[in-house]
Amino acid sequence: MDIKHDINHKLFLQREENTKHLAYEREFGFYKAIASGNVEDVKKRYQRYLDSNRNSEPDNKNGILSKDPVQNLKYHFAILAALVSRFCVEKGLEREVAYNMTDVYIQRADSFKKEADIDALQEQMIMDFTERMRACRKKDIYSKQIAKCVDYIYDNLHKRIKVGDIAAYLNMTPAYLSKLFSKEVGMPLSTYIREQRLEAAAQMLQFSDYSIAEIADYFVFSSQSHFTSAFQEKYGMTPKKYRDTFSSRAMLK
């Protein structure tokens, strides 16, 4: 059979069995909620999204892409990740961040053998994108100078960042930059840089095989012990414990 025949046959069966794909507005409303960074709305919509995919009502189901339930879920996971990332890029998420997130989450899902594991990862992915978009929305309330400052920090987390270098990049004095940043962001510039490094390090602990020493060095902490101390202060556990916790979750039945 050629593809055109298969498509027509599929449409015929859909009419006969009264099955429809997830309603357009409901589906894309979910993607838009993620891109808006509205955490509470996303949680509500996600539950309805799950219900639509898993309940027994034919007119609420997504398409069947594989007869193997696990493989079918992986296909839909990949589609969801790709679409959400595109929506988020359009609303301001850094393109490389979004696409790398998509790659990592899809690769992780592909390694799973059980539907429950994929479901848990999917929820994590959705909330990860949503939280990042909420942070993007916060950036929108910053002045143009501070927004550029935030972008500069993100692009240089793996380098030693000096206030003087940022100030020169923005054509400002270091004193004025520090005062303006604290006023708009609500924390000192040095604290913000450390927080962003720790958050990026946490992502690497979850999704990479780099050693703790390599991660500490990459984000220019003065030593592994300094990194461990700062990480524990922020997350309430050591980097090793943090990595072990997420590895254990991935191995759950």
Helices and strands as residue ranges (DSSP letters): H 3-17, H 24-36, H 39-54, G 58-60, H 69-90, H 95-110, H 115-140, H 144-155, H 163-170, H 174-185, H 189-207, H 212-218, H 224-235, H 239-250
